[in-house]
Amino acid sequence: MTPNPGIEAAVKLANIGYRFTVNGETIKAEYTGPGDPDPAQVAPLIELLRNHREEVRRYLSQAQAGGAAAPPPERMLTCHDCVHFRPAQGPPNPTQAWGRCRDRGKGRYGCAMPCERFRMQESPTTARLAHG
């Protein structure tokens, strides 16, 4: 069975930070992620939702009712995941410790939200490889 492009778009939007609610025939999407979504990335996905509205509505209704598994949440990226972050020497918890961002040239906490170009990567592993 081929995956529905509208459902795939809904899953991608959920991974970006959108949350959906279904009320009868209406689908509402609200962005709850960090920063602002990239319009160039989001616009084609929204168009796919519109073109496959009925299938997406059924899928989201089942997910809200517990009939279908919702996609797992993405891991939140932090400055510590970035190759440009250098924690201070000897902190007890380097993922949260104060350090320095070599890219921004500023002091940052490791648990801070990373810069936009790093945060939009697909996963910490690919982000580390693509960003370095």
ABEGO torsion letter per residue (X at the ends): XBBBAAAAAAAAAAAAGBBBBBBEABBBBBBABBEBBBAAAAAAAAAAAAAAAAAAAAAAAAAAAGABBBBBBBBBBBAAABAABBBBBGBABAAABBBBBAAAGBBBBAABBBBAAAAABABAAAAAAAAX
